[in-house]
Amino acid sequence: MDRETTARLLNYLGYEVTSMFKFKIREERTPSASIGRDGSIKDFGTGEHFSDVVALMHEKGGVPLGEATQWIAKCLGVDHG
């Protein structure tokens, strides 16, 4: 997944992603996370690294892995049978 797709998915989740691919992962004044070229997410406030939006939803948001995967697939228009 590329950074543009990741940014779009994060927008769907309610995050405001800047043109520099940074966003606030918590309630704070300035962005504390960034999206890498490969779509990975780095929380530079805590040092945590998430491989993709699914991992962020699961590890940070507590969403069950299957549910997060299904949500992302639906957003991307992927038929996962």
Secondary structure, DSSP 8 states (H G I E B T S, - for coil): --HHHHHHHHHHTT----TTSEE-SSS-SS--EEE-TTS-EEETTTTEEESSHHHIIIIIT---HHHHHHHHHHHHT----
